[in-house]
Amino acid sequence: MRKNKEFTENEVLPFLEVADLSSDTFKKARRLAGVWDDRHPWLTMDDAEMLHSCGLWRKDNQTGKEGYTLAAALLFGKENTVLSCCPAYKTDAIYRNMTYERFLHPLPTDPDVRYDDRDDIRVNLIEAYQRLMNFVNRNLPDKFHIEGIQRIDIRDKIFREMAANMLIHREYVHSFPAKFLIFSDRVITENWTKPAGQNPVTLDSLETHPKNPMIARVFKELGWVEELGSGRKNIRKYAPYYYPDYEIMIENEEKFIFSMTYRDADDNVNDNVRPLNDNVNNRKTPEYQSDKIYILIDEIVNDNERPLKRPLNDDERPLKRPLNNDERPLNENIKKYLINIISLLLKSEGINRNDFIERMNIGRTTVFQCLHILRNANIIEYTGSKKTGGY
């Protein structure tokens, strides 16, 4: 592995066709790219043109084979396509409600609980990244931070770097599964890679080398990463606001391990494991993900519009209607729900109404009413079939 200078993501797969890739993922990629640049070239390209523009079609000069690359399958492939190209591929996200030391050295009285939340991820990398960030939002605390006059989601700033780096710098031909492990005092990522440099390594001395530049390029177009080396800058900048006494440990071998503490282990002395019937999705969504979203709600949504009492079906088009004199303005709770819905969609497009009910822990009718308001204001839209589509 160390001697192989060729990027394994560039392996040509002659029999891979566009039909083997997920059309929904292409649509999602266009929407995400369009958020950052409303004139992004992807918006006018078909799926094949997108792949060529990203360098995901190539000719192997040694064998003469040409076709789509392994990176194309990993980024946009259907689940069965990804697994046929990389049978051992998976990313294991695990949350354990105990300190790392308690996990390594459990007490005899500790209950035999393997994990408190888990996501076994075997989908393409674009979908995998969004599922990892949903997992982070479920199991890590949100911290309030203002930068200038703008609220910054420092949880997102820090842990999106850890999630993206784990996916981008991973060696996908190896059978070792990537792991995103959350404990009550630290977060640890593990992935197989091509090592560069020698141990010991600190955040300052860690050398940045592109492991999968084509995958990194697509992530950059989606707005999930910046230039090479920006991840450690963001961690160094925002980690002190998340936890002033944070510690980072790095093992730079073929199995790359990145560990960051986010809480004092002594804060969790009575470190009992959460009961199995305690649903992690019942945690409250942060009140405001961004002040910009609140401004959007105030400017676009009519303050005098009241949600319809009859819930709309997902495939039913909302209609504009005149307001009656007896309709009251939207209250602050409804506005908060609208903000939470937009925040969820910014991080994970394509989710459906049942996902909102589960993640926001509010009633079915309230979710339907909020979705109606946002659709009526042309802030969100429903795409796909009634059963498998999403917002």
C-alpha positions as CSV (number, residue, x, y, z in Angstrom):
1,M,0.0,0.0,0.0
2,R,2.8,2.4,0.9
3,K,4.6,1.7,-2.4
4,N,1.6,2.2,-4.6
5,K,1.8,5.8,-6.0
6,E,-1.4,5.5,-8.0
7,F,-4.6,6.8,-6.5
8,T,-6.9,3.8,-6.1
9,E,-10.0,6.1,-6.7
10,N,-8.8,6.3,-10.3
11,E,-9.2,2.6,-11.0
12,V,-11.2,2.4,-14.3
13,L,-14.4,0.3,-14.2
14,P,-15.1,-0.4,-17.9
15,F,-18.5,-1.9,-17.3
16,L,-19.8,0.9,-15.0
17,E,-22.6,2.8,-16.6
18,V,-24.7,5.9,-15.7
19,A,-27.6,3.5,-15.1
20,D,-25.7,2.0,-12.2
21,L,-25.6,5.4,-10.4
22,S,-28.3,7.1,-8.3
23,S,-30.3,9.7,-10.2
24,D,-31.5,11.1,-6.8
25,T,-27.9,11.6,-5.7
26,F,-27.2,13.6,-8.9
27,K,-30.3,15.8,-8.2
28,K,-29.2,16.3,-4.6
29,A,-25.6,17.3,-5.7
30,R,-27.0,19.9,-8.2
31,R,-29.2,21.4,-5.5
32,L,-26.3,21.6,-3.0
33,A,-24.0,23.1,-5.5
34,G,-26.7,25.6,-6.5
35,V,-27.0,26.8,-2.9
36,W,-23.4,28.1,-3.1
37,D,-23.5,29.3,-6.7
38,D,-26.8,29.8,-8.5
39,R,-24.8,29.8,-11.8
40,H,-23.0,26.6,-11.0
41,P,-22.2,24.6,-14.2
42,W,-23.7,21.4,-12.8
43,L,-27.2,23.0,-13.0
44,T,-27.2,22.8,-16.8
45,M,-25.4,19.5,-17.2
46,D,-26.8,16.0,-17.4
47,D,-25.5,13.2,-15.3
48,A,-22.8,12.0,-17.7
49,E,-21.5,15.6,-18.3
50,M,-21.3,16.1,-14.5
51,L,-19.1,13.0,-14.2
52,H,-16.8,14.1,-17.0
53,S,-16.5,17.6,-15.6
54,C,-15.4,16.1,-12.2
55,G,-12.7,14.0,-13.9
56,L,-14.6,10.8,-13.1
57,W,-14.1,9.4,-16.6
58,R,-10.6,8.5,-17.6
59,K,-8.4,6.4,-19.8
60,D,-5.8,4.1,-18.1
61,N,-2.6,4.8,-20.1
62,Q,-1.1,1.5,-19.0
63,T,-3.9,-0.9,-19.9
64,G,-5.8,1.2,-22.5
65,K,-9.1,0.7,-20.6
66,E,-11.4,3.7,-20.4
67,G,-14.6,4.3,-18.5
68,Y,-15.9,5.7,-15.2
69,T,-13.7,5.4,-12.2
70,L,-14.1,3.9,-8.8
71,A,-14.5,7.4,-7.4
72,A,-17.7,7.8,-9.6
73,A,-19.2,4.6,-8.1
74,L,-18.3,5.7,-4.5
75,L,-19.7,9.2,-4.9
76,F,-22.9,8.6,-6.9
77,G,-23.4,4.8,-7.0
78,K,-26.6,3.0,-5.9
79,E,-26.1,0.9,-2.8
80,N,-25.7,-2.3,-4.7
81,T,-23.2,-0.7,-7.1
82,V,-21.0,0.6,-4.3
83,L,-21.0,-2.8,-2.6
84,S,-20.2,-4.6,-5.8
85,C,-17.2,-2.4,-6.4
86,C,-16.1,-2.4,-2.7
87,P,-17.6,-5.4,-1.0
88,A,-16.1,-4.6,2.4
89,Y,-17.1,-0.9,2.3
90,K,-19.0,0.4,5.3
91,T,-18.8,3.3,7.8
92,D,-19.8,2.4,11.3
93,A,-21.2,5.3,13.4
94,I,-21.6,4.4,17.1
95,Y,-22.6,6.4,20.1
96,R,-22.0,5.1,23.6
97,N,-23.2,7.0,26.6
98,M,-20.1,6.5,28.7
99,T,-16.6,7.9,28.8
100,Y,-13.9,6.3,26.7
101,E,-12.0,5.1,29.7
102,R,-15.2,3.6,31.2
103,F,-15.7,1.8,27.9
104,L,-12.1,0.4,28.0
105,H,-12.3,-0.5,31.6
106,P,-16.0,-1.2,32.5
107,L,-17.1,-1.8,36.1
108,P,-18.5,-5.2,37.0
109,T,-21.9,-3.5,37.7
110,D,-22.1,-1.9,34.3
111,P,-25.0,-3.2,32.2
112,D,-24.0,-5.1,29.0
113,V,-24.9,-2.5,26.5
114,R,-23.0,-2.6,23.2
115,Y,-24.1,0.8,22.0
116,D,-26.8,3.4,22.6
117,D,-27.2,4.6,19.0
118,R,-25.7,3.2,15.8
119,D,-25.9,3.8,12.0
120,D,-24.4,1.1,9.7
121,I,-23.7,3.2,6.6
122,R,-23.2,1.4,3.3
123,V,-24.5,4.0,0.8
124,N,-22.5,6.3,-1.5
125,L,-20.3,8.9,0.0
126,I,-22.7,11.9,-0.6
127,E,-25.4,10.1,1.2
128,A,-23.0,8.8,3.8
129,Y,-21.7,12.3,4.7
130,Q,-25.2,13.5,5.3
131,R,-26.1,10.5,7.5
132,L,-22.9,11.0,9.5
133,M,-23.8,14.7,10.1
134,N,-27.4,13.6,11.2
135,F,-25.7,11.2,13.6
136,V,-23.5,14.0,15.0
137,N,-26.5,16.3,15.5
138,R,-28.4,13.5,17.3
139,N,-25.6,12.7,19.7
140,L,-23.4,15.7,20.3
141,P,-24.4,18.9,22.2
142,D,-24.9,22.2,20.3
143,K,-23.0,25.1,21.6
144,F,-24.0,28.8,21.2
145,H,-21.3,31.0,19.6
146,I,-21.5,34.4,18.0
147,E,-18.9,35.5,15.4
148,G,-19.4,39.2,14.7
149,I,-23.2,39.5,14.5
150,Q,-23.7,36.0,13.1
151,R,-24.4,32.9,15.1
152,I,-22.0,30.0,14.2
153,D,-22.9,26.4,14.5
154,I,-19.5,25.3,15.9
155,R,-20.6,21.7,16.3
156,D,-21.1,21.6,12.5
157,K,-17.8,23.5,11.9
158,I,-15.8,21.0,13.9
159,F,-17.3,17.7,13.3
160,R,-18.1,18.1,9.6
161,E,-14.3,18.4,9.2
162,M,-13.8,15.1,11.0
163,A,-16.5,13.4,9.0
164,A,-15.4,14.7,5.6
165,N,-11.7,14.0,6.3
166,M,-12.5,10.4,7.3
167,L,-14.4,9.8,4.0
168,I,-12.0,11.8,1.7
169,H,-8.7,10.4,3.0
170,R,-9.8,6.8,3.3
171,E,-8.3,3.9,1.4
172,Y,-11.3,2.1,-0.1
173,V,-9.7,-1.0,-1.4
174,H,-8.9,-2.1,2.2
175,S,-11.4,-4.1,4.1
176,F,-11.0,-2.1,7.4
177,P,-14.4,-0.3,8.0
178,A,-14.2,3.4,8.8
179,K,-15.5,4.2,12.3
180,F,-17.0,7.3,13.8
181,L,-17.2,6.7,17.5
182,I,-18.9,9.1,20.0
183,F,-18.4,8.7,23.7
184,S,-19.7,11.0,26.4
185,D,-16.3,12.8,26.6
186,R,-14.6,12.4,23.2
187,V,-15.1,11.7,19.5
188,I,-12.8,9.2,17.6
189,T,-12.5,8.5,13.9
190,E,-10.7,5.5,12.5
191,N,-10.0,4.8,8.8
192,W,-7.4,3.0,6.7
193,T,-5.2,5.3,4.6
194,K,-1.8,5.8,3.0
195,P,0.4,7.2,5.8
196,A,2.5,10.2,5.3
197,G,5.1,11.2,7.9
198,Q,5.9,9.6,11.1
199,N,4.5,9.5,14.7
200,P,4.2,11.3,17.0
201,V,1.9,13.8,15.2
202,T,0.1,16.9,16.4
203,L,-2.5,19.0,14.7
204,D,0.2,21.5,13.8
205,S,2.7,19.0,12.5
206,L,0.2,16.9,10.6
207,E,1.1,17.0,6.9
208,T,-1.7,17.3,4.5
209,H,-1.5,15.0,1.4
210,P,-4.4,14.4,-1.0
211,K,-5.4,10.7,-0.7
212,N,-8.5,10.9,-3.0
213,P,-8.3,14.2,-4.9
214,M,-11.3,13.5,-7.2
215,I,-13.5,12.7,-4.2
216,A,-12.2,15.8,-2.4
217,R,-13.0,17.9,-5.5
218,V,-16.6,16.8,-5.5
219,F,-16.9,17.5,-1.8
220,K,-15.5,21.0,-2.4
221,E,-18.1,21.7,-5.1
222,L,-20.8,20.7,-2.6
223,G,-19.5,23.2,-0.1
224,W,-18.5,20.5,2.5
225,V,-14.7,21.1,2.4
226,E,-12.5,24.0,1.5
227,E,-8.9,24.0,0.4
228,L,-6.4,21.3,1.5
229,G,-5.5,21.8,5.1
230,S,-8.5,24.0,6.0
231,G,-9.9,21.3,8.2
232,R,-7.3,21.5,10.9
233,K,-7.5,25.3,10.8
234,N,-11.2,25.2,11.5
235,I,-10.7,22.7,14.3
236,R,-8.0,24.7,15.8
237,K,-10.1,27.9,15.6
238,Y,-13.5,26.5,16.9
239,A,-12.5,23.7,19.2
240,P,-11.7,26.1,22.1
241,Y,-15.2,27.5,22.0
242,Y,-16.7,24.1,22.1
243,Y,-14.6,22.9,25.0
244,P,-11.7,25.1,26.3
245,D,-9.6,22.2,27.6
246,Y,-10.0,20.1,24.4
247,E,-7.2,17.6,23.6
248,I,-6.4,16.1,20.2
249,M,-4.5,12.8,19.7
250,I,-3.5,11.6,16.3
251,E,-2.0,8.2,15.2
252,N,-0.7,8.5,11.7
253,E,-0.2,4.9,10.7
254,E,-2.0,2.9,8.0
255,K,-4.9,2.9,10.4
256,F,-5.3,6.7,10.9
257,I,-6.9,7.6,14.3
258,F,-8.1,11.1,15.2
259,S,-9.4,11.7,18.7
260,M,-10.8,14.9,20.2
261,T,-12.2,15.4,23.7
262,Y,-15.2,17.6,24.0
263,R,-16.1,17.3,27.7
264,D,-14.4,16.7,31.0
265,A,-14.6,13.1,31.9
266,D,-15.1,14.1,35.5
267,D,-18.4,15.7,34.6
268,N,-19.8,12.2,34.1
269,V,-18.6,10.5,37.3
270,N,-22.0,8.7,37.7
271,D,-21.6,7.4,34.2
272,N,-24.6,5.1,33.9
273,V,-25.4,3.9,30.5
274,R,-28.7,5.3,29.1
275,P,-31.6,2.7,29.3
276,L,-32.2,0.9,26.1
277,N,-35.7,2.3,25.7
278,D,-34.5,5.9,25.8
279,N,-34.8,7.1,22.2
280,V,-31.9,9.3,21.2
281,N,-34.1,11.0,18.7
282,N,-36.2,12.5,21.4
283,R,-33.6,15.2,22.1
284,K,-34.7,18.7,21.3
285,T,-33.5,20.2,18.1
286,P,-31.4,23.4,18.7
287,E,-33.6,26.5,18.9
288,Y,-31.9,28.4,16.0
289,Q,-29.4,26.9,13.6
290,S,-28.7,30.3,12.0
291,D,-30.0,33.9,12.3
292,K,-30.2,33.9,8.5
293,I,-32.9,31.3,8.6
294,Y,-34.9,33.3,11.0
295,I,-34.6,36.4,8.8
296,L,-35.7,34.2,5.8
297,I,-38.8,33.1,7.8
298,D,-39.7,36.6,8.8
299,E,-39.3,38.1,5.3
300,I,-40.9,35.4,3.1
301,V,-43.6,33.7,5.3
302,N,-46.6,35.9,5.7
303,D,-47.0,36.7,9.4
304,N,-50.8,36.7,8.9
305,E,-51.0,33.3,7.4
306,R,-52.4,30.5,9.6
307,P,-51.6,26.9,8.9
308,L,-54.4,24.8,7.3
309,K,-56.2,22.6,9.7
310,R,-56.4,19.8,7.1
311,P,-52.9,18.2,6.5
312,L,-51.6,18.1,3.0
313,N,-50.5,14.9,1.3
314,D,-46.9,15.1,0.1
315,D,-47.9,14.9,-3.5
316,E,-50.6,17.6,-3.1
317,R,-49.8,21.0,-4.4
318,P,-50.5,23.8,-1.8
319,L,-52.7,26.6,-3.0
320,K,-52.7,30.3,-2.3
321,R,-55.8,31.4,-0.6
322,P,-57.1,34.7,0.7
323,L,-56.9,35.3,4.4
324,N,-60.1,35.6,6.5
325,N,-60.5,38.2,9.2
326,D,-60.5,35.7,12.0
327,E,-57.1,34.1,11.2
328,R,-54.4,34.8,13.7
329,P,-50.7,35.4,13.0
330,L,-48.2,32.6,13.3
331,N,-46.9,32.3,16.8
332,E,-43.2,32.0,17.8
333,N,-43.4,28.2,18.3
334,I,-44.5,27.7,14.6
335,K,-41.6,29.9,13.5
336,K,-39.2,27.8,15.5
337,Y,-40.5,24.7,13.9
338,L,-40.1,26.2,10.4
339,I,-36.5,27.2,11.3
340,N,-35.8,23.6,12.4
341,I,-37.2,22.1,9.2
342,I,-35.1,24.4,7.0
343,S,-32.0,23.6,9.2
344,L,-32.6,19.9,8.8
345,L,-33.0,20.2,5.0
346,L,-29.8,22.3,4.6
347,K,-27.9,19.4,6.1
348,S,-29.9,16.5,4.7
349,E,-32.0,17.1,1.6
350,G,-34.4,14.4,0.6
351,I,-35.9,13.5,4.0
352,N,-39.6,13.0,4.2
353,R,-42.4,14.0,6.6
354,N,-41.9,10.9,8.8
355,D,-38.3,11.9,9.3
356,F,-39.3,15.4,10.5
357,I,-41.8,13.8,12.9
358,E,-39.1,11.6,14.3
359,R,-36.3,14.1,14.5
360,M,-38.2,17.1,15.8
361,N,-40.4,15.1,18.2
362,I,-43.5,17.0,17.4
363,G,-47.0,16.0,16.2
364,R,-47.9,14.8,12.8
365,T,-50.4,17.6,12.2
366,T,-48.0,20.3,13.2
367,V,-45.3,18.9,10.8
368,F,-47.9,18.9,7.9
369,Q,-48.9,22.4,8.7
370,C,-45.3,23.7,8.7
371,L,-44.5,21.9,5.5
372,H,-47.5,23.5,3.9
373,I,-46.4,27.0,4.9
374,L,-42.9,26.5,3.5
375,R,-44.1,25.0,0.3
376,N,-46.7,27.7,-0.1
377,A,-43.9,30.3,0.2
378,N,-41.8,28.4,-2.4
379,I,-39.0,27.8,0.2
380,I,-39.1,24.0,-0.2
381,E,-40.5,21.6,-2.7
382,Y,-41.4,17.9,-2.7
383,T,-39.7,15.8,-5.3
384,G,-40.0,12.1,-6.3
385,S,-42.8,9.6,-5.8
386,K,-45.3,9.6,-2.9
387,K,-43.7,6.7,-1.2
388,T,-40.0,7.3,-1.8
389,G,-39.8,11.1,-2.4
390,G,-38.7,13.8,-0.1
391,Y,-38.1,17.5,0.4
